[in-house]
Amino acid sequence: MSGTTEELVPADWPHREHSRFVSVGALDWHVQVAGTGPTLVLLHGSGSSGHSWADLVPTLMGCATLVIPDLPGHGFTRGATRASLTLPQIALALDALLTRLELAPARLVVGHSAGAALALRWALDSPRPPRSLVGFNASLIPPPAAYQQLLAPLITPVATSHWATSLLAGLSSQTRVIDRLLDSTQSAIPEWQRARYARLFSDPAHVRGTMGLMAGADLVSILRGGERLGIPLTFVLGTVDRWVPCGPLRKIVEESFGTARIVAWEGGHLLHEAEPLRAAQLILEVLAGVA
């Protein structure tokens, strides 16, 4: 990728001073690396970017080396193809990124929504799996009505084409599409976060990546592999999450990951953005317990 961080990342982007671009294979990753200590990887959900974790960074960076990538097809990471946006392919790419960064294997990986599903896939496939995993509102069940009404019609080969995603990106900057999506999460997030989502969805490449990752998720294989995971798992469930409803998700976790710790918080889909300090404290608690 040509250009510098100053040219490619907006001046007001959170923690821009920790941004770097790392080329690995076909991907030009935008990743933020901050802090010292054991490796802690933070994986955002579909449609988001590394900015999702911004308010947790000050609390976490004193205790760990944070690795916060924009996933392929998202944010400022470039080079993804539609075929590369499957969870197994992204898991392989994450391994390659950590190797290129010359960091120790992840002591803990934390994922939100589709990022949590990716973290599980990574833990199942990697030759250097994380030692523990935390999932916030893990996307392990079929999406509910809000998704069907707002996004499902878009996830087709036609809708993920360049012209369709360019059209959607243009519309999102002129309508309340992004506000409606964020409102449907049942999470009160800061206005600056909402503005970042609007900025992201004005970019056709980000829209294509979002649609591609949603279309490429294979949850069945992850759930079938649950009993092979020999690491501690913690799942945080939002009690009023409409995107990944708490009751069905709890049932799935109990059936597929029988030894997992389950924590329920009153809140919606973006728990970690609505309560960043509480989320950071839970992460640090888990990290401290990992040998």
C-alpha positions as CSV (number, residue, x, y, z in Angstrom):
1,M,0.0,0.0,0.0
2,S,1.4,3.4,-0.9
3,G,1.1,6.2,1.6
4,T,1.9,6.8,5.2
5,T,-0.2,6.6,8.3
6,E,-0.6,10.4,8.2
7,E,-2.0,10.1,4.7
8,L,-4.3,7.1,5.1
9,V,-5.7,7.4,8.7
10,P,-7.8,10.4,9.5
11,A,-6.1,12.9,11.9
12,D,-8.8,12.5,14.5
13,W,-8.8,8.7,14.5
14,P,-8.5,7.3,18.0
15,H,-5.0,6.2,19.0
16,R,-3.6,7.0,15.6
17,E,-0.2,7.4,17.1
18,H,-0.1,3.6,17.6
19,S,-1.1,2.9,14.0
20,R,1.1,1.1,11.5
21,F,0.6,-0.6,8.2
22,V,2.0,-4.1,7.8
23,S,2.1,-6.0,4.5
24,V,1.7,-9.7,4.8
25,G,0.9,-11.6,1.6
26,A,-1.9,-9.9,-0.3
27,L,-3.0,-7.9,2.8
28,D,-1.9,-4.5,3.8
29,W,-3.0,-4.5,7.5
30,H,-3.8,-1.5,9.5
31,V,-3.0,-2.5,13.0
32,Q,-2.4,-0.6,16.3
33,V,0.2,-2.0,18.6
34,A,0.5,-0.4,22.1
35,G,1.7,-1.2,25.6
36,T,4.0,-3.8,27.1
37,G,3.6,-7.2,28.5
38,P,1.9,-10.4,27.3
39,T,0.3,-10.3,23.8
40,L,-3.4,-9.4,24.0
41,V,-5.3,-9.4,20.7
42,L,-8.5,-7.5,20.3
43,L,-10.8,-8.5,17.4
44,H,-13.7,-6.2,16.4
45,G,-17.0,-7.4,14.9
46,S,-18.3,-7.3,11.4
47,G,-18.9,-3.7,10.2
48,S,-16.6,-2.2,12.8
49,S,-12.8,-1.6,13.0
50,G,-10.1,-1.4,15.7
51,H,-11.7,1.8,16.9
52,S,-14.3,-0.3,18.7
53,W,-11.8,-0.9,21.5
54,A,-10.5,2.6,21.7
55,D,-11.9,3.4,25.2
56,L,-10.3,0.2,26.6
57,V,-6.8,1.0,25.4
58,P,-5.7,3.3,28.2
59,T,-6.7,0.8,30.9
60,L,-5.2,-2.3,29.1
61,M,-2.0,-1.0,27.6
62,G,-0.2,-0.8,31.0
63,C,-0.6,-4.6,31.4
64,A,-0.2,-6.1,27.9
65,T,1.0,-5.6,24.4
66,L,-2.2,-4.8,22.6
67,V,-2.6,-5.9,19.0
68,I,-5.7,-4.3,17.5
69,P,-6.1,-4.9,13.8
70,D,-8.7,-3.8,11.3
71,L,-9.8,-7.1,10.0
72,P,-9.5,-7.8,6.3
73,G,-12.1,-5.8,4.3
74,H,-12.6,-3.5,7.2
75,G,-11.4,-0.1,8.3
76,F,-8.1,0.8,6.7
77,T,-6.9,-2.7,6.0
78,R,-6.7,-3.4,2.2
79,G,-6.1,-6.3,-0.1
80,A,-8.9,-8.6,0.9
81,T,-10.9,-10.5,-1.8
82,R,-14.3,-12.0,-1.3
83,A,-12.8,-15.5,-1.2
84,S,-10.5,-14.4,1.6
85,L,-13.2,-13.3,4.0
86,T,-14.0,-16.7,5.5
87,L,-13.1,-17.2,9.1
88,P,-10.5,-19.9,8.4
89,Q,-8.7,-17.7,5.9
90,I,-8.7,-14.7,8.3
91,A,-7.5,-16.9,11.1
92,L,-4.5,-18.0,8.9
93,A,-3.9,-14.3,8.1
94,L,-3.9,-13.4,11.8
95,D,-1.2,-16.0,12.5
96,A,0.9,-14.5,9.7
97,L,0.4,-11.0,11.0
98,L,1.6,-11.9,14.5
99,T,4.6,-13.7,13.0
100,R,5.5,-10.6,11.0
101,L,5.1,-8.4,14.1
102,E,7.6,-10.7,15.8
103,L,5.3,-11.0,18.9
104,A,4.9,-13.8,21.3
105,P,1.8,-16.0,20.8
106,A,-1.3,-14.5,22.2
107,R,-1.9,-15.1,25.9
108,L,-5.4,-13.8,25.5
109,V,-7.6,-13.0,22.5
110,V,-10.8,-11.0,23.0
111,G,-13.4,-10.8,20.3
112,H,-16.7,-9.0,19.8
113,S,-19.6,-10.6,17.9
114,A,-18.1,-11.9,14.6
115,G,-14.7,-11.2,16.1
116,A,-15.5,-13.7,18.9
117,A,-16.4,-16.3,16.3
118,L,-13.2,-15.6,14.5
119,A,-11.3,-15.9,17.8
120,L,-12.8,-19.4,18.3
121,R,-11.8,-20.4,14.7
122,W,-8.3,-19.1,15.3
123,A,-8.0,-21.0,18.5
124,L,-9.1,-24.2,16.7
125,D,-6.8,-23.8,13.7
126,S,-3.7,-22.1,14.8
127,P,-0.4,-23.9,15.5
128,R,0.1,-21.1,18.1
129,P,-3.4,-20.8,19.7
130,P,-4.1,-18.2,22.4
131,R,-4.1,-19.5,26.0
132,S,-7.5,-18.0,26.8
133,L,-10.4,-16.4,25.0
134,V,-13.1,-13.8,25.9
135,G,-16.1,-13.3,23.7
136,F,-18.4,-10.3,24.0
137,N,-21.9,-11.1,22.5
138,A,-20.3,-13.8,20.3
139,S,-22.0,-14.2,17.0
140,L,-22.7,-17.9,17.3
141,I,-26.4,-18.0,16.4
142,P,-28.4,-17.0,13.3
143,P,-29.1,-13.2,13.2
144,P,-32.4,-11.9,14.4
145,A,-35.1,-9.8,12.7
146,A,-33.1,-6.5,12.9
147,Y,-30.4,-8.1,10.7
148,Q,-32.9,-9.6,8.3
149,Q,-34.6,-6.3,7.8
150,L,-31.6,-4.1,7.5
151,L,-28.8,-6.2,6.1
152,A,-29.7,-9.6,4.9
153,P,-31.1,-8.4,1.5
154,L,-27.7,-7.0,0.8
155,I,-25.7,-10.1,1.3
156,T,-25.9,-11.6,-2.2
157,P,-23.3,-11.8,-5.0
158,V,-25.1,-8.8,-6.6
159,A,-25.2,-6.7,-3.5
160,T,-21.6,-7.3,-2.6
161,S,-20.5,-6.1,-6.1
162,H,-18.6,-2.9,-6.4
163,W,-21.5,-0.9,-7.8
164,A,-24.0,-2.0,-5.1
165,T,-21.6,-1.4,-2.2
166,S,-20.6,2.0,-3.7
167,L,-24.3,2.9,-3.8
168,L,-24.9,1.8,-0.2
169,A,-21.9,3.7,0.9
170,G,-23.3,6.8,-0.7
171,L,-26.7,6.3,0.7
172,S,-25.4,5.7,4.3
173,S,-23.9,9.2,4.3
174,Q,-27.2,10.8,3.3
175,T,-29.7,8.8,5.3
176,R,-30.2,7.4,8.8
177,V,-29.1,3.9,7.8
178,I,-26.1,3.8,10.2
179,D,-28.1,5.5,13.0
180,R,-30.8,2.8,12.6
181,L,-28.2,0.0,12.7
182,L,-26.6,1.5,15.8
183,D,-29.9,2.1,17.5
184,S,-30.8,-1.6,16.9
185,T,-27.9,-2.7,19.0
186,Q,-29.6,-1.4,22.2
187,S,-26.3,0.2,23.3
188,A,-25.8,3.8,24.3
189,I,-22.4,4.6,22.7
190,P,-20.7,8.0,22.6
191,E,-21.4,10.3,19.6
192,W,-17.8,10.2,18.6
193,Q,-18.1,6.4,18.1
194,R,-21.2,6.8,16.0
195,A,-19.3,9.3,13.9
196,R,-16.6,6.8,13.3
197,Y,-19.1,4.2,12.1
198,A,-20.6,6.7,9.7
199,R,-17.1,7.5,8.4
200,L,-16.4,3.8,7.9
201,F,-19.7,3.1,6.1
202,S,-19.0,5.9,3.7
203,D,-16.2,3.8,2.2
204,P,-17.4,1.2,-0.4
205,A,-14.4,-1.1,0.5
206,H,-15.6,-1.2,4.1
207,V,-19.1,-2.0,3.1
208,R,-17.9,-4.8,0.8
209,G,-15.8,-6.2,3.6
210,T,-18.7,-6.1,6.0
211,M,-21.1,-7.9,3.6
212,G,-18.4,-10.4,2.7
213,L,-17.5,-11.4,6.3
214,M,-21.2,-11.8,7.2
215,A,-21.7,-14.0,4.1
216,G,-18.6,-16.1,4.8
217,A,-19.2,-17.1,8.4
218,D,-19.5,-20.9,9.0
219,L,-20.7,-21.2,12.6
220,V,-21.6,-24.9,12.4
221,S,-18.0,-26.0,12.1
222,I,-17.0,-23.8,15.0
223,L,-19.6,-25.2,17.3
224,R,-18.7,-28.8,16.3
225,G,-15.1,-28.1,17.3
226,G,-16.0,-26.8,20.7
227,E,-15.0,-29.9,22.6
228,R,-11.6,-29.8,21.0
229,L,-10.8,-26.4,22.6
230,G,-8.6,-27.0,25.6
231,I,-8.4,-23.4,26.7
232,P,-10.4,-21.3,29.3
233,L,-13.3,-19.5,27.7
234,T,-15.3,-16.6,29.0
235,F,-18.5,-15.4,27.2
236,V,-20.1,-12.1,28.1
237,L,-23.8,-11.8,27.1
238,G,-25.9,-8.7,26.9
239,T,-29.3,-9.3,28.3
240,V,-31.1,-7.0,25.9
241,D,-29.0,-7.7,22.8
242,R,-31.3,-8.0,19.8
243,W,-28.5,-9.0,17.4
244,V,-27.3,-12.0,19.4
245,P,-30.1,-12.7,21.9
246,C,-29.0,-13.7,25.3
247,G,-31.2,-16.8,25.8
248,P,-30.4,-18.6,22.6
249,L,-26.7,-17.7,22.9
250,R,-26.5,-19.0,26.4
251,K,-28.0,-22.3,25.3
252,I,-25.5,-22.6,22.4
253,V,-22.5,-21.9,24.6
254,E,-23.7,-24.4,27.2
255,E,-24.2,-27.1,24.6
256,S,-21.0,-26.5,22.6
257,F,-18.6,-25.1,25.2
258,G,-19.6,-26.9,28.4
259,T,-16.8,-25.7,30.6
260,A,-17.0,-22.0,29.6
261,R,-17.7,-19.3,32.1
262,I,-20.8,-17.3,31.2
263,V,-21.3,-13.7,32.4
264,A,-24.5,-11.8,31.8
265,W,-24.6,-8.0,31.8
266,E,-27.5,-5.7,31.4
267,G,-26.9,-4.2,28.1
268,G,-27.1,-4.5,24.3
269,H,-24.8,-5.7,21.5
270,L,-22.0,-3.2,22.0
271,L,-21.3,-3.9,25.6
272,H,-17.6,-3.1,25.5
273,E,-18.2,0.3,23.8
274,A,-21.0,1.2,26.2
275,E,-19.1,0.1,29.3
276,P,-15.4,0.2,28.4
277,L,-14.0,0.4,31.9
278,R,-16.1,-2.6,33.1
279,A,-15.1,-4.5,30.0
280,A,-11.4,-3.7,30.5
281,Q,-11.5,-4.8,34.1
282,L,-13.0,-8.2,33.1
283,I,-10.3,-8.6,30.5
284,L,-7.6,-7.8,33.0
285,E,-9.1,-10.3,35.5
286,V,-9.0,-13.0,32.9
287,L,-5.5,-12.1,31.7
288,A,-4.2,-12.3,35.3
289,G,-5.5,-15.8,35.6
290,V,-3.8,-17.1,32.5
291,A,-0.6,-19.0,33.2
